[in-house]
Amino acid sequence: MADVRERIEEANAEAARRMIAGDPVLVDVAPAREVIPAFQDGRKLILHSGPPVTWERMAGAQKGSAVAIALFEGWAKTPQEAWELLASGEVAFAPNHAHRAVGPMAGTISPSLPVFVVENKAFGNRAFCRPVEDRQQFGDYSPGAVETLWRWRDVFGPALRAALRTCGGLPLKPLIARALEMGDELHNRQVAASSLLANALAIPLLEAHLPREQLLATLRLLVNHPVFFLGPAMAAAKAIADPARNIPYATVVVAMARNGTEFGIQVSGLGDEWFTAPAPPVQGLLFPGYRPEDAGLDMGDSAITETVGWGAFVLGGAPGILSLVGGTVAQALAYTREMREITVAVHPEFRIPALDFQGIALGIDIRKVGRTGITPLIDTAIAHKDPGHPKIGAGLVRAPFECFKKALLRFAEKYEVAKVG
């Protein structure tokens, strides 16, 4: 048993080393079909957030988001046609994580949709994330929601691609470190990071010799979108986490994701297997006009930020987010300290001023979750339980303990140990 413990500790140290060494660089904004191989065979495919789920079991918001994608791609001309197409089985569905991608909320990605492309220069791997907005990704399939996707395809995506080619890519690690020190937590609060990104891309946009209206439209988007950076942040987190996969004996979580039906985790030493439990409700604040019974269950790949130590793990350094998700400064500090009890390392470059510049905690250990009963905290947005609605609120949620229990049992079985601890 001592030998097994030593192997686990060594494996977890290696997983943490790889995460800490991660060097994410935003290198492109590209149509998904150009960079995600699964889209290159011409079939109708929609990637989605969370563990695998069938059309029949999808949450209302994820179904609504898929309807909007079918309209955006021109696979259907009306919402009714889209519903019939998606129910027919003609469109395939797959989790983003199976294709090195992530997406906020419903997380839907299709061939024509632009994605942020982040390359981890330390390991050479790439990851992708769709743009962030408050309507289609929450299940709204109205004409206005679909038009936003067209604008990304025809205006914003090409402009940002041109800017990144002009500047040769944008290193994100120093930007993330600065944003954390400025009060962001990089999940729901992206104000500082979005401003820093806008500053960094403004001159390259000007130097890209874009048509005037395209330039102005893209600059307006950058300077008026307080959570614009969530897309690059999620792609960066995915690029940081992926090299820590498939380390024998490692008990570190490399993905947490939700689809509005199930919450799932993946663990380094257990390959691509998902360990799932029913998606929990989100405890938070709803926008005026909505009631608790309107809220859907937890959804999105955005918990990849908590997987690498951001989001709710650094709430103590981001008190501004409390006006959106609820709670007090004292609670936020307590949450951040609590997350240190279930992680394996501290990041030397990502630090929290409110905690005397201590490094953020990262590397969720399923053994420590099992031993303490403390599950990861996630701050998130709230979608409506029914399709056809935009964002309705935000709050906090705990990962279900059942996911970690299942992973521990599978780990014990795979590595033939009587007790994992």
N, C-alpha and C positions, 0 to 999 in steps of 0.2 A: 504493500500500500504506500509506503514511504517513497518508493521508486515512482509510482504513478503520480503522487503529489508533486514530486520534483519535475516530472515531465510536463505536468499541467502548468506549473509555475513558469517553467522555461518557455513553453509554448505561448502562454499569455504575455510574457515579457516581450516575445518576438512580435506578437500581434500589436501590442502597444507601440513598440519601436517603429513598426511600419506605418501606423497611423500618425505618429508624431513626425516622422520623416516626410510625410506627404507634402508635395509642393504643387498645388493646383494652379493652373494657368488657363484663363479663358482664351481659347484660340480661335473660336468660330461661332457663328450663329448660322446654322445650315438647315435646309429642308431635311426632315427625318429620313426620307428615302435615300439621301446621299450618304448618311453616316451610320444608320442602323441596318445591318444586313437583312434582317427579317422582312423589311419593306421592299427589298429589291427584286422579288420574284413576281410582282405585279398583282398579288392577291389582295383582297379587301381584308385588312387587319387593323384592329384597334388595340393598342396597349393601354393598360389601366393600372391604377394604384392597387397596392395591397397584394395579398396572396391570390392564387388562381380562383376565379369565380365564373360561373356560367351566367348567361343572360337571364335565365329564370330566377337565379338567386341574387342577382345584383340589387343593390340599394336603389331607391328611387332617384337620388341625385346622380348616381353613376349612370343609370339608364338615360336620364335626361341629357347628360353630357355626351353620351354616345350618339343620341339622336342629333345633337348639334354637329357632331363630327361628320355624320353621314350627310347632312345638309352642306356643310363646309366643303367636303370632298366632291360634292356633286353626285353622290351615289343615290340620292333621293331628292325629289323636288319639293316635297311637303313633309311636315312632321309625321303625318299618317303613313306616308310611303316609307319613311325612315323606320318607324316602329315595326312595320311589317317586314322590312328587309332584315332588321336586326333580330327579330324573332324567328326568321326563317332558317337561320344557321348559315346563311351565305357569307356573313362577316365573321371572321375568326377573332377571338379575344385571347390576350396573353398578359401576364404581369410585366410591368416595366422592368422590375429587378432581374428578370430572366434575360434581358437584352441590354444590360449595363445602363439602364435608364431609370429615372424617377419622375414623378409628376405630383404637384400639389392637389389636394382634395380628390376629385374623381380621377385626376391624373391622366386623362385620355390623350394619347399621341397617335397621329395618323400620318400617312406618307408625306402629305404636303405641308404639315405643320412645322414651322421652324423650331429648332431646339438649340439651347445653349450647349456648346461643346467644350468640356473642360478636360485638359490633359494633365495628369499627375507626372510632372517631369522627373520625379524621383524614381518612378517605376515604369513609366512609359504607357500606362493604361489610360483609357479615356472613359468619360461618363457623360450622360446627356440628361437635360431637363427641359420640359416645355415651359413656355412663358406663363407668367402669373397674371391673372385678372380676377374680377369679383363676380363674374356671371357664368360663363359657359362651364368652367371647371367645377362650379357648384350645382350644375344641373339645369341651368337656364338655356333653352334652345330657341329663344325669340330671335327675330331678325337682327336686332341690335347686338345680341350675344354672338351670333354667327359672323356678323360684320367685323367684330373685333378680331376674329381669327383671320379673316381676309386681309385686314389691315396689317396684321403681323406677317402674313405670307407675302404681300405685295409691297409693303412700305417699310415697316420697322425692321424685319429680319434682314432684307438685303442691305439696308443702310448700316446696321450694326456689323454685318459681315464685312462690308467695305471698310468701316472704321478699324476693325480688328486686323484686317490685312494691312492697313496703312501703318498701324503701330506695331505690328508683329506679335500681337497677343498681349494680354494683361495679367501679370502675376497677381494672384488673389490672396496669397498667404499674408503679406504685409498689410493689405487692405482689411482683411478679416481681423487681424490682431488690433489694428487701430480702431475699427468699429466696435469691437468688444470693450475697449477701454473708453469709448465714447458713449456707452450705455445701450448698445444693441445686444440682443441675444440671438439674432440671426435666424429666428423661426417666424415669429409674428411681428417682431420689431426689427425693421431693416432701415430705419431712417438715416442713420449715419452712413451705413454701407452703401445705400442707394445714392446718397449725395456724393460720396467719395467716388463711386463708379461713374456718375454723371460728370464729375470734374475730370476724371481720367480720360473719358471718351469724347469730351467736347471738342478738343483740338483735332484728334484724329477724324472725327466726323466732318469738321470743316476742311480738313486736308484731303478728304476722299472725293472732292469735286462732285458731290451729289446734286441732283436737281433741287432748286431752292425750296419748293414745297415739301419734298421728301425730307430734306435736312431739317426744316423748321418743325415738321410734324414729329420727327424722331427726338429732337431736342425737347420739344414740349412734353413728350412722353417721359423722357428721362428726368426732367426737373420737377415733374408733378406726380410722380409715382412713388410713394413712400415705401412700398414693399417690392419695388422692381428687383432688388438684389436677391430675393428669395430664389429665383430660378438659378442664377449662378451659384448661390450658396448651396442649394441642394445638389447640383451637379458636382460641386467641389467636395461636398461631404461624401457623396457616392464614390468619387474618384479616390478619396482618402481611405474609405473603408474597404474597398474591394481588394487591395493588396493583402489585407489581413485575413482573407478567406482561405479555407482549406489548409490550415496549419494543424497537423495531427495533434490531438490532445488539448487544443486550445478551447477554452470555455467562454470566450469573448463573443458577444453578440456583434454581428456584422450588418444586420438589417432589422429594422422594425417597420412594419407597414400595415395599413388598414384599408379595407375597401368598402366600409359601411355595413358590411355583413360579418366579416371576421377580422380579428387582429392576429398578425403573425410575426414570428421572429425567425431569423436564421442565425446559426452559430458557426463560428469558424471551423471547429473540428468535426462538424456534422454535415459538411457539404451544402448542397442547395435545398435540403429538406426544410419544409415549413412546419413550424409548430404553432398551432392556431387555437383560438378560443373565440367565443362570440364577441363582436366589437362592443365596447362599453359606451354608455352615454357620456357626453361631455358636460362637465359642471362649469357654467360660466354665465356670461351676460348676453342677452338677446337684444337685437335692435328693436326700436318701438314698433308695435303692431304684431309682434310674434310672441307666441306662448311656448312654454316648455314642451307641450305635446306636439308642437310643430317640428321639433328638432330631430334630425336623423342621428344615427349612431356615428361613432368616431370613424374618420375616413382620411386617406391620403398617405403618400410616401414621405411626407415632409418630416416624419420622425427620424429620417436619416440624419437630421441635424442633431438630435439628442444622441443618436448612436455614436457620434464623434465628439460629444461633450458640449454642444451648443444648446440652444433652445431653453427649455425649462431647467436644464442643468446649470445655467448661469443666470437664473432669474434674479439672484441676489445682486447682480451687477447691472440689472436693467429694470429699475423700478418704474420707469415710464410705461412699461407694458401692462402694469396692473390696472390702468384705467380701461383697458380693453378686456382683460381676462378675469379681473377681480382679484381680491386679496389685499394683504398689507405688506409693507416693506419688511417687517419682522418675519412674516411667513415666507417671503421670497428668499431671505437670507437662510432661513431654516431649511427650505427645500434644497438650496444649493449645497449646504453642508451635508444634508441627508444623502444626496446622490454620491458623495464621496465614500459612503459606506458600501456601495455596490459596484465600485469601479476598481480598476487595477493600476492606473497610472495618473500622473499629472502632466499636463502639457507645459513645457518650459517657455513657450513663446506666446500662447494665448492666455492672458492673465486678467484678473478681476480687480480693479482698483478698490472696490468697496470691501474686499477681503484682504487688504494690505498687499495687493498685487500677487496673490497666490495664483498659481496656474489652474486652469480648468481641469476638472476630473473627466477622464474618458476611459473607455474600455469596459462596458457593462459585463460583469461576470455572472453567469447563471448560477454558479455555486453560492455566491454572496447573496443573490436574490433569494435562493432557496433557504439559506441559513438565517437571514434576517427577516424575511417576509416583506422586505421593502421592494416595491416594483418601480421601474423607471417612471418619472413624471414627464408629461409632454404638454406643451402649450399649443393650442390648435384653434382653427376656425370651426364654425358650425354651419352645416348645410341643412336645408329643409329635408324632411323625410320623404317628400313627394317630388317628382320631377317638375321642372319648369320654373324654378325659383333661383334668385341670386343668393349671395352670402347673407346669413341671418344673424350671425353672432360669433363669439369666440370664447374660449375658456381653457380649462385644464382637465387632463384625463390621466389616469394611471393605466399602464400596461397590465393586462390580466395576468395574475399569478399562474394560471393554468398553463399558459404558453411555456413558462420557465420550468414548471414541473414536468411537462411532457419532454422538454429538451433534456432535462437531467436524467430522466428514465432512459431515453434513447442513448445518451452518452454512456451511461453505465452499461447498457447492453452492448454497444459497439466496441467499447474498450475493455469490456469484461471486468468491471470493478463492482464490488458490492455496494459501495457508497461513494458518492462524488462529494468531496468536501476538503 
